[in-house]
C-alpha cells in the first residue's frame, strides 16, 4: 500500500519526534512516487493522527507524539536545513558496552550468531576494518545491521569522535548512472553540463567514518570499477578530474537484495572478504520473531509515552502472518496497529491507564490470515501463553519488554468486554467477528483457570447448579461440552460484580453472533437464577451464550460425513489434506483409487470406511469421474446409510462440504444443493430434469475421450448446449461400462461416441470416424429428436481425406510439438500393416487406427501408464499371428519409441482391426 510506504519513508528520514521534519518533495523522491501522491498521503496520515504538520513554508511533516494529541496544537518545525544523508549519533544509543552492542541484535545468539561474530571481526580488524557485503531480501535488516556496525566501531574506539555515517541507496539514482557516480565520488567544475562548482561526493564526506552503499548492484560497471581503487589503496578520483587521486579513510559496507554473483563484477565481489547472507524473517526461529515484535512494541510504548496492553491473539497473528516484506513489513504491521489503537485511546473518556492493542487494530490481511490459520499455530500459542502482555515506557525514553501483569478476575472480564467492543466495531464480516469472539472467549476461559488455583475453591452448590445448566444446554443445542467449561462458567459467575452496567445496543449486537445459544440461556436462566439465588444481568446472559457458542462440540451422531474418492495414487488424499488444513481440523476422509485397483475393491473399501464412521446422518460422497459416480445406491445397500454423490470433485467443493458438515442441523439433501452451487455449471447424477447426455470413450484412457468430448461440444448447435451435456468416461481397463454407470445414467444417455463400442445397454454407439468425417453429427441430432442412428461407415470422404482430417484432429489436441511425429508413425504403421496382410482397412477402421495409435504413442513416450487389455489372453490364443504382425509394423515405423510398444497396447490395435 502506497500510504504505508510513505509513512515508512517519514520514519526513515525523520526518525524521532524532535526531527526537523520532511517535505512532500523529499518523501516523493525517497519513495519514488509523484509529488502530488506523496502530498495527498501525508495529509491523510495527518488526518488519521499518525503525523504532525507544520504551519510554515515549506510545509514539513513529522512523527506525532502523545503530547501533540493532548495539546491539540500545531507543531512548529525548526528552520534548520534537513540533511537527507543519515548521520546517527552514537551517544543517542541505549547505554551499552562495545562488546555487548552487537550482541543485543535480535538473533545474535541464534540465526545471526555466525554473522554477528564475523561483523565484530570485520569492524575490529586493523587498521581500518574490512569491507562487508550484506546479502538478503528487502526488509531483512541489512540497513539496521550497518548502523549497528557503525555504533559498535564508534564505541570500540575504532572511529574518531563524531565520525560520519553516510548512506547512499544506489537504486535512487539507477535511472541516471552519471548522477549516481557524481553523488558518490563528487565532481569538479565543468565535469558535465550544470556542474557550476566543484562538489564533494559521499566518499569524501565519509572520510574517517563509514559509507553504506545500499542496493550496490544498481551501481553501473564503471562505478564498480571506480571502487577498486578506494578499496585497494584508499584513494579515489572525482568526475572530471581523472588525473588527481584523493586519499580518504573510509570503512565500506555494501548491501544488495539481488543475486550478487550475477549482478556484481567478480573483481568487485572478491574485494569483499566478509559476505553475509541475512535470513528471511519467515524462516527465522519463532523466538526471534517474537523478540522482534516485542522490540517494536516497546519502541512504540516509548514513542507515545503510554503503556501498551497486547492480547495474545495479536501476538499470534503477528507471529504467523507471511511477512513478504520481512522485518520491515513486520515493523509496519506493529506501527499501524498501534496507530489505530492510539486513535481509540485518545478518543476514550477518562484516558485509561494503558492503551489496548487487539486483533482488529491490525491490517485486514493479517486479521484474515489469523482467522484462517490460527489452529495451525499451536507452537506459537504455547510460546506466547494466554496472558496479555504490557509494554511500558521507561524514564530514559526507551520501552521495556512485554510483562504479564497480575490481574484480578474482574479485570479479565473488563478487558474481554473492551475487546468485544473493538471486534464488533471492526469491518470484518459477521462470521469472521463471530470466530474472533469465540477464540477470545476460549482465551478468557484459559486465563480464568490459570488465575484460580482450582475448582475446589468454589462452593459445591455453585458447581452443582452450573453443571446442571451446562448439561441441559448441551441437550437443547445438540452438542457436548468439556468439563472445564463448567468450571470456567462457575469461576466467571463467582467473580463478577452484580451491578455491571448494561449496554443494550452492544448486547444486542453481541447476541446476534450466537442467537441460538442466547435463546437457550434465556430459556434456562430461571433455573440457574434459582440455584444461584440471584438474578443474571443482561450482560451476563449474553456472555454465557457467547461462552457456550465458543466451546460447544457437535456430537458425532448429529453430523453428515464427507468422503472423497478419486482416481490416482494420491489425488483424493491430497485434496482432502488441503481442505482439512484450511478448516483447521480433519473433517474430510479420503480414498485413493490407483489405476491398478479394481472398481469392486474400491467399492468394498468405501463401504468399510463408512461403517467405521459410526452412527451418522449420512455421507456426502465427492468423486472425480467414471464409475465412481454410480457408487451412491450401492453403498446405501451395503451400509444402510444414506449416501449422496457429487461428481467432478474440486478442492473448493470439498472445503464447502466440510464446512457445512460441521453444522449438525443440516440435512444431506441441503448439503448437496449447497455444494452444487460451487460449480460453474450445473451437473450431477442423476442428471437434472430435462438434461440428456452424450458420453465419449476410448480404450487407451480418458484423456483422448475428453478431447473428443470437447470437439463434440464445440460442434453442437448453441440451442442444444443448454440441454445436452458431453461427458468423457473411463472404461476401467475394459471394453464395457460397469452397471454402476447404467444405474446412475439410466434413461439419460443419447449416445456413446468413441473408438470402440462400450456396449451400454439400450444406447446407440457412433464411431469417432463417423463424428469427424461422416454422418455422425447428423445422427446425434436425429437421436436428440428420438430419431434412429445412421449407418456405421463413413461416406462422402475418400480414405486419404479421412486420414488427413484424423491427423489434424490429433495434432490439434496434442499439446506437444511432437503431435505430427506420433501421427506420422501411426500412418506409417497402418501402411506397413496393410502391405504385410495384402489388403486395405475400411475407411472407418483406418481412421480409428490413426487416432487410437497416435494418442497411445503420446502417452507411452511421455511416461504415461500402460493400459492393460482385458481381452489380451483371448487374442493371444486365437489371433497371435495378427498381434505379431501389428507388433512388427509398429516397431518398424514408429521411431519415436525407445522400446517395443507393450503387448497390451498391441491388443487394443488388434481389437480395431478385427471384424466387428
TIVEXKOL-631575 format. One line per field, with one value per residue (C-alpha): residue in one letter; x, y, z. Coordinates in pm, whole numbers, padded with zeros to 5 digits, m for minus. Layout:
N
resn = (A:...);
c1 = (X:...);
c2 = (Y:...);
c3 = (Z:...);
This chain:
916
resn = (X:X:X:X:X:X:X:X:X:X:X:X:X:X:X:X:X:X:X:X:X:X:X:X:X:X:X:X:X:X:X:X:X:X:X:X:X:X:X:X:X:X:X:X:X:X:X:X:X:X:X:X:X:X:X:X:X:X:X:X:X:X:X:X:X:X:X:X:X:X:X:X:X:X:X:X:X:X:X:X:X:X:X:X:X:X:X:X:X:X:X:X:X:X:X:X:X:X:X:X:X:X:X:X:X:X:X:X:X:X:X:X:X:X:X:X:X:X:X:X:X:X:X:X:X:X:X:X:X:X:X:X:X:X:X:X:X:X:X:X:X:X:X:X:X:X:X:X:X:X:X:X:X:X:X:X:X:X:X:X:X:X:X:X:X:X:X:X:X:X:X:X:X:X:X:X:X:X:X:X:X:X:X:X:X:X:X:X:X:X:X:X:X:X:X:X:X:X:X:X:X:X:X:X:X:X:X:X:X:X:X:X:X:X:X:X:X:X:X:X:X:X:X:X:X:X:X:X:X:X:X:X:X:X:X:X:X:X:X:X:X:X:X:X:X:X:X:X:X:X:X:X:X:X:X:X:X:X:X:X:X:X:X:X:X:X:X:X:X:X:X:X:X:X:X:X:X:X:X:X:X:X:X:X:X:X:X:X:X:X:X:X:X:X:X:X:X:X:X:X:X:X:X:X:X:X:X:X:X:X:X:X:X:X:X:X:X:X:X:X:X:X:X:X:X:X:X:X:X:X:X:X:X:X:X:X:X:X:X:X:X:X:X:X:X:X:X:X:X:X:X:X:X:X:X:X:X:X:X:X:X:X:X:X:X:X:X:X:X:X:X:X:X:X:X:X:X:X:X:X:X:X:X:X:X:X:X:X:X:X:X:X:X:X:X:X:X:X:X:X:X:X:X:X:X:X:X:X:X:X:X:X:X:X:X:X:X:X:X:X:X:X:X:X:X:X:X:X:X:X:X:X:X:X:X:X:X:X:X:X:X:X:X:X:X:X:X:X:X:X:X:X:X:X:X:X:X:X:X:X:X:X:X:X:X:X:X:X:X:X:X:X:X:X:X:X:X:X:X:X:X:X:X:X:X:X:X:X:X:X:X:X:X:X:X:X:X:X:X:X:X:X:X:X:X:X:X:X:X:X:X:X:X:X:X:X:X:X:X:X:X:X:X:X:X:X:X:X:X:X:X:X:X:X:X:X:X:X:X:X:X:X:X:X:X:X:X:X:X:X:X:X:X:X:X:X:X:X:X:X:X:X:X:X:X:X:X:X:X:X:X:X:X:X:X:X:X:X:X:X:X:X:X:X:X:X:X:X:X:X:X:X:X:X:X:X:X:X:X:X:X:X:X:X:X:X:X:X:X:X:X:X:X:X:X:X:X:X:X:X:X:X:X:X:X:X:X:X:X:X:X:X:X:X:X:X:X:X:X:X:X:X:X:X:X:X:X:X:X:X:X:X:X:X:X:X:X:X:X:X:X:X:X:X:X:X:X:X:X:X:X:X:X:X:X:X:X:X:X:X:X:X:X:X:X:X:X:X:X:X:X:X:X:X:X:X:X:X:X:X:X:X:X:X:X:X:X:X:X:X:X:X:X:X:X:X:X:X:X:X:X:X:X:X:X:X:X:X:X:X:X:X:X:X:X:X:X:X:X:X:X:X:X:X:X:X:X:X:X:X:X:X:X:X:X:X:X:X:X:X:X:X:X:X:X:X:X:X:X:X:X:X:X:X:X:X:X:X:X:X:X:X:X:X:X:X:X:X:X:X:X:X:X:X:X:X:X:X:X:X:X:X:X:X:X:X:X:X:X:X:X:X:X:X:X:X:X:X:X:X:X:X:X:X:X:X:X:X:X:X:X:X:X:X:X:X:X:X:X:X:X:X:X:X:X:X:X:X:X:X:X:X:X:X:X:X:X:X:X:X:X:X:X:X:X:X:X:X:X:X:X:X:X:X:X:X:X:X:X:X:X:X:X:X:X:X:X:X:X:X:X:X:X:X:X:X:X:X:X:X:X:X:X:X:X:X:X:X:X:X:X:X:X:X:X:X);
c1 = (00000:00145:00042:00232:00540:00508:00479:00786:00980:00893:01012:01342:01413:01277:01300:01217:00956:01236:01348:01311:01053:01033:00872:00645:00923:01170:00920:00832:01198:01277:00967:00992:00638:00481:00483:00104:00058:00310:00136:m00208:m00085:00100:m00209:m00425:m00178:m00207:m00588:m00554:m00339:m00021:00180:00204:00220:00397:00221:00506:00663:00782:00529:00704:00567:00694:00607:00347:00390:00112:00175:00064:m00275:m00320:m00237:m00408:m00171:00018:00384:00648:00948:01292:01406:01727:01802:01727:02006:01890:02207:02165:02420:02333:02463:02630:02561:02189:02207:02094:02397:02586:02944:03102:03129:02756:02626:02620:02525:02199:02094:01795:01919:02280:02271:02057:02015:02255:02520:02779:02701:02745:03078:03204:03080:03271:03586:03533:03491:03789:04035:04331:04392:04055:03839:03730:03475:03148:02880:02536:02300:01934:01580:01430:01342:01566:01763:02067:02044:01986:02298:02502:02406:02486:02831:02884:02784:02998:03301:03241:03206:03508:03723:03780:03633:03714:03457:03152:03266:03024:02790:02660:02409:02355:02082:02211:01858:01753:01973:01952:01784:02080:02412:02615:02432:02486:02862:02860:02680:02925:03263:03190:03277:03488:03359:03284:03279:02939:02663:02535:02849:02892:03119:03336:03127:03249:03081:02983:03320:03489:03216:03269:03639:03730:03381:03151:02992:02697:02607:02263:02148:02505:02405:02247:02595:02699:03006:03226:03121:03203:03547:03598:03551:03851:04096:03915:03903:04258:04454:04219:04218:03958:03911:03638:03439:03610:03949:04091:04449:04418:04395:04245:04313:04044:03998:03655:03503:03283:02964:02753:02424:02204:01875:01962:02197:02540:02722:02524:02493:02825:03158:03354:03652:03443:03286:03621:03726:03466:03636:03322:02999:02699:02351:02065:01770:01412:01211:00962:01248:01383:01304:00974:01157:01341:01026:00857:01158:01137:00767:00823:01109:00882:00600:00837:00960:00604:00533:00833:00721:00369:00463:00178:00182:00051:m00150:m00133:m00358:m00207:m00431:m00238:00097:m00015:m00144:00183:00385:00206:00124:00351:00562:00667:00840:01040:01133:01031:00676:00660:00764:00500:00234:00311:00327:m00007:m00174:m00050:m00160:m00517:m00519:m00386:m00679:m00918:m00713:m00717:m01089:m01184:m01323:m01106:m00783:m00736:m00416:m00291:m00361:m00516:m00398:m00636:m00650:m00893:m00636:m00409:m00441:m00734:m00492:m00330:m00669:m00789:m00467:m00506:m00871:m00800:m00499:m00493:m00540:m00223:m00026:m00015:00360:00327:00044:00250:00537:00319:00082:m00268:m00195:m00196:00147:00217:00486:00596:00765:01073:01203:01505:01278:01304:01036:01051:00971:00640:00527:00237:00062:m00117:m00485:m00793:m01064:m01298:m01019:m01008:m01379:m01345:m01065:m01263:m01560:m01334:m01202:m01556:m01642:m01344:m01437:m01797:m01690:m01448:m01503:m01488:m01774:m02020:m01888:m01531:m01630:m01806:m01498:m01274:m01505:m01515:m01136:m01107:m01372:m01159:m00858:m01074:m01160:m00794:m00698:m00968:m00847:m00491:m00569:m00772:m00577:m00858:m01228:m01205:m01215:m01573:m01885:m02010:m02361:m02239:m02061:m02367:m02603:m02370:m02309:m02685:m02718:m02438:m02585:m02931:m02784:m02596:m02917:m03101:m02817:m02747:m02385:m02142:m01917:m01584:m01569:m01358:m01648:m01848:m01554:m01497:m01859:m01862:m01544:m01684:m02013:m01836:m01608:m01839:m01993:m02373:m02408:m02229:m02354:m02587:m02526:m02840:m02709:m02377:m02551:m02795:m02508:m02314:m02603:m02656:m02343:m02489:m02865:m02946:m02728:m02876:m03226:m03124:m02962:m03275:m03484:m03270:m03184:m03467:m03329:m02979:m03101:m03300:m03000:m02767:m03027:m02953:m03064:m02844:m02781:m02837:m02463:m02408:m02683:m02525:m02180:m02298:m02447:m02120:m01926:m02139:m02106:m01728:m01691:m01962:m01866:m02123:m02199:m02085:m02436:m02554:m02321:m02308:m01965:m01767:m01583:m01370:m01279:m01069:m00860:m00484:m00236:m00271:m00538:m00814:m00571:m00405:m00733:m00862:m00541:m00571:m00933:m00851:m00567:m00792:m01063:m00823:m00922:m00952:m01315:m01270:m01188:m01029:m00986:m00739:m00813:m00490:m00539:m00440:m00717:m01048:m01382:m01518:m01223:m01272:m01643:m01565:m01308:m01559:m01829:m01592:m01478:m01839:m01920:m01625:m01775:m02029:m02381:m02410:m02678:m02537:m02238:m02172:m01952:m01744:m01587:m01394:m01537:m01617:m01782:m01740:m02042:m02265:m02144:m02431:m02705:m02461:m02310:m02654:m02747:m02420:m02416:m02777:m02661:m02789:m02526:m02538:m02285:m02142:m01908:m01625:m01486:m01283:m01098:m01343:m01634:m01463:m01399:m01760:m01892:m01671:m01774:m02143:m02094:m01989:m02348:m02526:m02865:m02804:m02957:m02781:m03009:m02947:m02572:m02590:m02778:m02541:m02223:m02354:m02356:m01975:m01961:m01975:m02208:m02494:m02417:m02497:m02606:m02882:m02882:m03115:m03457:m03450:m03079:m02953:m02605:m02358:m02066:m01726:m01497:m01156:m00980:m00644:m00752:m00988:m00752:m00849:m01214:m01200:m01055:m01330:m01588:m01453:m01469:m01833:m01937:m01800:m01978:m02321:m02564:m02588:m02952:m02857:m02569:m02812:m02991:m02721:m02406:m02099:m01908:m01586:m01577:m01315:m01368:m01164:m00931:m01217:m01433:m01765:m01917:m01996:m02352:m02286:m02277:m02604:m02764:m02655:m02739:m03037:m03270:m03048:m02779:m02838:m02539:m02186:m01907:m01551:m01302:m01472:m01830:m01872:m02185:m02405:m02746:m03007:m02764:m02652:m02279:m02130:m01768:m01525:m01472:m01843:m01835:m01528:m01584:m01927:m02286:m02213:m02316:m02632:m02706:m02659:m02901:m03155:m03120:m03194:m03525:m03584:m03464:m03268:m02888:m02729:m02526:m02196:m01950:m01843:m01923:m01858:m01479:m01205:m00985:m00694:m00911:m01046:m00697:m00584:m00870:m00797:m00436:m00549:m00775:m00480:m00233:m00493:m00549:m00195:m00032:00322:00502:00562:00198:00288:00561:00305:00060:00327:00425:00064:00003:00330:00241:m00100:00057:00311:00029:m00179:00127:00203:m00152:m00211:m00540:m00663:m00867:m01204:m01200:m01369:m01118:m00821:m00935:m00978:m00630:m00461:m00635:m00601:m00232:m00131:m00265:m00121:00225:00195:00105:00389:00659:00566:00584:00215:00084:00047:m00319:m00394:m00608:m00864:m00904:m00533:m00540:m00817:m00627:m00305:m00489:m00688:m00515:m00147:m00039:m00231:m00073:00276:00208:00089:00388:00628:00454:00467:00829:00949:00774:00720:01071:00963:00957:01277:01135:00877:00513:00377:00184:m00135:m00128:m00091:m00404:m00606:m00497:m00599:m00948:m00980:m00856:m01065:m01407:m01673);
c2 = (00000:00340:00515:00261:00321:00699:00656:00433:00695:00957:00721:00668:01031:01187:00900:01092:01345:01601:01567:01880:01707:01618:01782:01622:01663:01470:01190:01170:01139:00882:00669:00700:00838:01157:01464:01514:01149:01196:01516:01350:01054:01278:01491:01181:01047:01382:01349:00996:01126:00948:01255:01621:01910:02246:02574:02748:02718:02477:02253:01979:01656:01464:01183:01267:01230:01179:01530:01666:01497:01616:01978:01974:02248:02293:02199:02446:02278:02429:02635:02435:02268:01896:01659:01365:01176:00979:01051:00863:00988:00708:00892:00860:00483:00296:00270:m00050:m00167:m00203:m00580:m00610:m00373:m00620:m00900:m00712:m00761:m00994:m01331:m01268:m01593:m01771:m01741:m01442:m01579:m01652:m01324:m01117:m01280:m01204:m00846:m00794:m00926:m00706:m00393:m00458:m00578:m00331:m00075:00031:m00280:m00496:m00419:m00602:m00710:m00786:m01003:m01071:m00992:m00648:m00572:m00841:m00588:m00503:m00128:m00191:m00407:m00147:00113:m00129:m00185:00192:00221:m00079:00075:00411:00263:00040:00343:00245:00574:00934:01125:01232:01018:01042:00763:00824:00620:00606:00392:00331:00242:00607:00709:00393:00584:00825:00641:00960:01136:00832:00845:01219:01173:00905:01037:01408:01620:01919:02233:02177:01796:01793:02032:02203:02136:02501:02433:02159:01941:01673:01334:01095:00923:01248:01325:00982:01035:00881:00734:00474:00471:00239:00164:00003:m00186:m00172:m00391:m00077:00080:00066:m00142:00168:00278:m00064:m00041:00303:00141:m00088:00194:00304:m00047:m00141:00178:00420:00671:00782:01020:01281:01301:01532:01504:01164:01274:01360:01092:01194:00994:00906:00661:00508:00191:00047:m00151:m00258:m00442:m00589:m00774:m00937:m01216:m01061:m01324:m01242:m00861:m00755:m00771:m01070:m00841:m00631:m00925:m01078:m00750:m00809:m01051:m01063:m01159:m01235:m01353:m01248:m01489:m01416:m01324:m01602:m01854:m01726:m01910:m01823:m01692:m01437:m01323:m01275:m01077:m00851:m00789:m00712:m00478:m00283:m00273:m00145:00115:00236:00246:00475:00685:00756:00755:00520:00151:m00083:m00390:m00655:m00959:m01298:m01305:m01005:m01169:m01494:m01301:m01108:m01425:m01630:m01398:m01423:m01107:m01082:m00754:m00924:m00731:m00404:m00527:m00672:m00332:m00154:m00400:m00318:00055:00074:m00145:00083:00388:00261:00160:00504:00673:00469:00554:00932:00920:00723:00907:00934:00818:00453:00352:00175:00154:m00176:m00334:m00600:m00807:m00575:m00293:m00490:m00475:m00667:m00904:m01005:m01047:m01280:m01484:m01529:m01631:m01885:m02045:m01989:m02356:m02436:m02215:m02440:m02399:m02020:m02019:m02235:m01989:m01684:m01821:m01693:m01369:m01014:m00851:m00498:m00281:00009:00339:00390:00720:00716:00724:00354:00088:m00222:m00570:m00745:m00821:m01040:m00823:m00981:m00921:m00977:m01194:m00898:m00716:m01009:m00967:m00589:m00630:m00901:m00663:m00389:m00625:m00731:m00367:m00338:m00662:m00555:m00217:m00364:m00402:m00782:m00994:m01130:m01487:m01357:m01147:m01448:m01662:m01396:m01356:m01731:m01755:m01475:m01641:m01955:m01749:m01597:m01944:m02047:m01729:m01792:m02146:m02020:m01740:m01959:m02244:m02492:m02562:m02676:m02308:m02283:m02365:m02715:m02584:m02344:m02621:m02846:m02579:m02480:m02845:m02899:m02584:m02690:m03040:m02904:m02652:m02931:m03127:m02826:m02737:m03096:m03079:m03168:m02958:m03041:m03050:m02733:m02536:m02600:m02489:m02180:m02064:m02120:m01918:m01644:m01618:m01629:m01338:m01083:m00771:m00783:m00420:m00420:m00155:m00272:m00153:m00266:m00191:m00371:m00675:m00692:m00689:m00945:m01193:m01166:m01378:m01657:m01613:m01981:m02011:m01688:m01832:m02147:m01943:m01729:m02045:m02197:m01876:m01909:m02243:m02101:m01792:m02007:m02224:m01928:m01725:m01418:m01258:m01261:m00927:m00884:m00871:m01199:m01371:m01258:m01361:m01711:m01752:m01643:m01875:m02174:m02093:m02081:m02418:m02643:m02961:m03112:m03474:m03727:m03866:m03527:m03494:m03576:m03710:m03612:m03879:m03816:m04087:m04015:m04199:m04192:m04286:m03965:m03749:m03782:m03771:m03452:m03264:m03379:m03267:m02919:m02889:m03013:m02762:m02476:m02581:m02634:m02997:m03332:m03334:m03499:m03867:m03980:m04298:m04313:m04542:m04635:m04724:m05081:m05115:m05266:m05091:m05364:m05336:m04961:m05011:m05256:m05018:m04731:m04939:m05043:m04684:m04564:m04840:m04726:m04377:m04497:m04363:m04070:m03886:m03973:m03946:m03687:m03865:m03645:m03830:m03731:m03928:m04259:m04548:m04382:m04164:m04470:m04564:m04396:m04657:m04948:m04802:m04734:m05101:m05221:m04989:m04886:m04522:m04251:m04158:m03868:m03839:m03526:m03585:m03373:m03307:m02991:m02868:m02579:m02824:m03033:m02727:m02614:m02965:m02998:m02655:m02741:m03083:m02903:m02785:m03067:m02930:m02953:m03240:m03438:m03310:m02950:m03007:m03146:m02842:m02604:m02771:m02781:m02401:m02413:m02537:m02302:m02542:m02750:m03120:m03402:m03763:m03836:m03551:m03255:m03282:m03201:m03273:m03551:m03691:m03789:m03996:m04028:m04325:m04450:m04773:m04601:m04370:m04085:m03818:m03895:m03924:m03576:m03430:m03591:m03456:m03105:m03150:m03264:m02992:m02725:m02887:m02893:m02614:m02341:m02423:m02782:m02696:m02596:m02932:m03178:m03248:m03420:m03627:m03830:m04161:m04412:m04773:m04902:m05112:m05295:m05252:m05236:m04976:m05104:m05148:m04872:m04630:m04760:m04713:m04351:m04260:m04481:m04312:m04006:m04112:m04014:m04197:m04319:m04192:m04322:m04562:m04872:m04963:m04962:m05180:m04958:m05132:m04955:m04683:m04631:m04624:m04388:m04437:m04146:m04161:m04100:m03794:m03650:m03737:m03887:m03854:m03887:m03535:m03568:m03895:m03729:m03452:m03710:m03900:m03588:m03580:m03950:m04043:m04352:m04380:m04363:m04637:m04738:m04648:m04304:m04173:m03863:m03862:m04064:m04272:m04034:m03731:m03902:m03993:m03635:m03498:m03756:m03639:m03279:m03383:m03546:m03262:m03005:m03182:m03296:m03010:m03125:m03014:m03387:m03446:m03469:m03723:m03951:m03914:m03995:m04306:m04423:m04373:m04546:m04841:m04865:m04867:m05132:m05349:m05318:m05405:m05712:m05854:m05759:m05574:m05227:m05146:m04980:m04601:m04613:m04867:m04679:m04357:m04529:m04685:m04349:m04165:m04450:m04526:m04157:m04091:m04420:m04322:m03982:m04147:m04402:m04157:m03901:m04157:m04232:m04558:m04873:m04972:m05338:m05502:m05729:m05934:m05991:m06355:m06431:m06252:m06442:m06774:m06704:m06417:m06441:m06402:m06075:m05949:m06034:m05868:m05548:m05556:m05580:m05300:m05062:m05147:m05080:m04745:m04573:m04439:m04224:m04538:m04629:m04974:m05202:m05099:m05303:m05616:m05494:m05181:m05405:m05583:m05261:m05216:m05574:m05504:m05223:m05433:m05744:m05758:m05617);
c3 = (00000:m00103:00220:00429:00215:00265:00641:00641:00444:00707:00979:00798:00711:01034:01285:01606:01716:01752:01390:01174:00958:00592:00289:00030:m00229:m00013:00051:m00319:m00416:m00145:m00218:m00597:m00638:m00777:m00550:m00551:m00445:m00163:m00052:m00054:00152:00400:00461:00504:00761:00941:00946:01084:01367:01261:01156:01252:01008:01031:00963:00777:00434:00315:00489:00685:00823:01122:01363:01624:02000:02250:02378:02042:02078:02432:02346:02003:01886:01561:01570:01455:01298:01333:01037:01001:00667:00680:00568:00360:00449:00771:01041:01363:01694:01890:02213:02149:02159:02469:02700:02642:02637:02295:02349:02412:02147:01860:02099:02162:01798:01794:01675:01781:01978:01719:01342:01322:01555:01287:01110:01427:01507:01155:01177:01502:01339:01033:01248:01476:01212:01195:01076:00928:00937:00644:00370:00432:00182:00330:00126:00192:00076:00113:00475:00625:00834:00624:00692:01062:01087:00900:01161:01442:01292:01294:01661:01751:01577:01747:02096:02040:01969:01607:01482:01566:01776:01572:01281:00985:00883:00531:00337:m00038:m00187:m00538:m00655:m00606:m00898:m01109:m01394:m01414:m01365:m01422:m01140:m00918:m00975:m00914:m00581:m00479:m00596:m00638:m00942:m01040:m01203:m01570:m01544:m01715:m01812:m01499:m01292:m01193:m00898:m00755:m00521:m00285:m00301:m00025:m00039:00067:00322:00479:00549:00889:00903:00744:00398:00347:m00016:m00025:m00337:m00469:m00764:m00917:m00940:m01309:m01402:m01441:m01093:m00951:m01111:m00957:m00616:m00676:m00615:m00300:m00154:m00254:m00180:m00005:m00291:m00547:m00840:m00879:m01202:m01448:m01278:m01365:m01305:m00937:m00671:m00338:m00023:00235:00520:00471:00612:00337:00398:00099:00066:m00205:m00220:m00551:m00660:m00608:m00816:m01129:m01091:m00936:m01117:m01000:m00946:m00707:m00530:m00441:m00278:m00003:00238:00453:00271:00493:00400:00629:00654:00556:00867:00787:00812:01143:01470:01638:01943:01731:01554:01892:02014:01707:01765:02132:02044:01809:02066:02334:02085:02027:02401:02438:02142:02272:02640:02736:02839:02567:02664:02391:02378:02289:01980:01845:01909:01745:01441:01408:01457:01193:00901:00599:00601:00236:00324:00601:00916:00754:00694:01045:01181:00972:01088:01452:01381:01201:01463:01740:01543:01516:01882:01974:01798:02015:02323:02276:02192:02505:02804:03114:02946:03055:03235:02923:02552:02443:02117:01978:01659:01480:01504:01269:00892:00735:00560:00890:01056:00782:00783:01158:01138:00864:01024:01399:01486:01290:01529:01835:01881:01864:02119:02353:02322:02389:02652:02731:02920:02787:02777:02893:02729:02948:02852:03069:03216:02983:02681:02595:02622:02833:02708:02748:03101:03210:03469:03759:03700:03909:03758:03714:03527:03287:03220:03179:02926:02749:02714:02581:02316:02224:02153:01919:01741:01693:01561:01307:00933:00947:00816:01073:01059:01100:01401:01549:01506:01660:01960:02013:02002:02259:02477:02479:02590:02863:02995:02996:03180:03441:03501:03531:03776:04009:04165:04129:04129:04492:04591:04457:04661:04591:04536:04263:04077:04101:03965:03680:03588:03556:03346:03109:03070:02986:02744:02568:02521:02382:02146:02040:02144:02420:02646:02805:03191:03211:03060:03377:03592:03377:03395:03772:03815:03595:03787:04123:04036:03875:04014:04040:03932:03599:03352:03076:02718:02539:02189:02247:02396:02107:01856:02058:02080:01704:01673:01890:01870:01918:02227:02362:02329:02520:02801:02831:02844:03121:03305:03560:03683:03701:03890:04130:04204:04248:04439:04230:03906:03597:03430:03061:03009:03196:02997:02671:02786:02885:02536:02383:02613:02516:02145:02176:02348:02210:02031:01793:01881:01621:01580:01456:01159:00791:00698:00389:00189:m00122:m00376:m00685:m00940:m00887:m00617:m00412:m00576:m00314:m00021:m00148:m00194:00146:00316:00166:00279:00630:00663:00554:00802:01096:01166:00991:00880:00538:00477:00152:m00052:m00339:m00633:m00817:m01182:m01100:m00839:m00948:m00914:m00689:m00448:m00420:m00350:m00068:00084:00072:00239:00518:00571:00603:00854:01067:01093:01348:01379:01139:00945:00607:00376:00111:m00143:m00373:m00667:m00976:m01268:m01427:m01249:m00912:m00992:m00954:m00605:m00418:m00436:m00399:m00080:00065:00015:00169:00473:00534:00550:00311:00052:m00192:m00477:m00637:m00935:m01080:m00735:m00673:m00366:m00335:m00326:m00057:00161:00130:00206:00515:00638:00602:00767:01085:01120:01297:01188:00813:00620:00349:00070:00180:00170:m00182:m00311:m00132:m00258:m00615:m00611:m00603:m00960:m01255:m01433:m01302:m01340:m01101:m01112:m01168:m01420:m01362:m01520:m01890:m01930:m02161:m02203:m02475:m02345:m02513:m02460:m02560:m02465:m02418:m02141:m02060:m02199:m02558:m02460:m02301:m02621:m02825:m02578:m02625:m03004:m02994:m02751:m02985:m03280:m03110:m03207:m02943:m02861:m02773:m02538:m02264:m02270:m02382:m02179:m02326:m02067:m02106:m01917:m01808:m01915:m01618:m01840:m02006:m02313:m02127:m01894:m01548:m01434:m01180:m01471:m01604:m01263:m01245:m01606:m01688:m01936:m01986:m02238:m02602:m02750:m02691:m02916:m02939:m03090:m02952:m02859:m02477:m02505:m02291:m02288:m02499:m02615:m02976:m03050:m03308:m03414:m03390:m03767:m03826:m03599:m03767:m04132:m04189:m04077:m03707:m03606:m03812:m03633:m03293:m03386:m03500:m03173:m02970:m03157:m03089:m03443:m03546:m03575:m03919:m04083:m03928:m04205:m04313:m04655:m04856:m04798:m04954:m04727:m04779:m04693:m04382:m04259:m04325:m04111:m03843:m03840:m03796:m03508:m03330:m03384:m03275:m02944:m02855:m02667:m02753:m03066:m03132:m03232:m03602:m03518:m03347:m03636:m03895:m03701:m03676:m04051:m04143:m03919:m04088:m04432:m04320:m04181:m04499:m04714:m04499:m04498:m04864:m04808:m04708:m04398:m04437:m04401:m04059:m03924:m04070:m03904:m03568:m03603:m03671:m03387:m03140:m03204:m03217:m02869:m02741:m02870:m02697:m02368:m02382:m02496:m02229:m01950:m01910:m01772:m01983:m02015:m01953:m02224:m02060:m02380:m02441:m02329:m02580:m02856:m02777:m02807:m03124:m03307:m03218:m03581:m03606:m03282:m03408:m03744:m03577:m03338:m03634:m03824:m03527:m03440:m03796:m03839:m03501:m03444:m03151:m02934:m02748:m02662:m02831:m02779:m02484:m02582:m02414:m02631:m02938:m02816:m02841:m03202:m03280:m03145:m03401:m03691:m03620:m03793:m03562);
